[in-house]
Amino acid sequence: DAEGVAGAMAVLREIFTPQGVAVPDPVDSACVRWGSDPFAFGSYSSVSVDATGEDYDVLAEPVGAQLHFAGEATWRMHPATMHGAFLSGLREAARISDSLAGFGKV
């Protein structure tokens, strides 16, 4: 929502503007409310009793060069946690960046 984006932009500008870095407005934004989503209710993943770390690794594998998966369900070291979700996002951003660099686009 607009209020959340405005708040985030204010914080980013407070951090970076004093360093001489301009922070542009976002091109687009999305605000999810998993806690009130009737299909999620703020849920997180769980695996079967006989699951292994390899199961998380399989979920994390990209499909081709264009479809990447992030989220706590794809991070074997910290599944079902916020930091697992965050770290998996960094992992996928790096994979995408490396992929684009191979095409001379970064």
Residue, then its C-alpha position, 0 to 999 in steps of 0.5 A: d500500500a502507498e503508506g508502507v511504500a512511502g515509509a520505506m522510501a523515507v527510511l532509505r532516503e534518510i540513510f542514503t541521501p546524506q551520503g550523496v546517493a539519490v534514492p529513486d521512487p520504486v517503479d512498482s510495489a506489492c504489499v502482501r498480508w499473509g496473516s490475513d490471507p485465507f489461504a496462507f494465514g501467515s504460514y510457513s513450510s513443513v516437510s515430512v518426517d523422513a525428509t532430508g536437507e536434499d529435499y530443500d536443495v531440490l526445491a531451490e534448484p532453478v528451472g532453466a535460466q529464467l525461473h528461480f525459487a526463493g523462500e524459507a522452504t528452499w534454505r536447508m540451514h534455516p527452514a521455516t525462518m525469516h532469515g532462511a527466506f532472506l538468505s534464499g532471496l540473496r542466493e537467488a539474486a546472486r544466481i540471477s546476477d551471475s546469469l545476466a553477467g554471462f550475457g553481458k547485461v550486468 
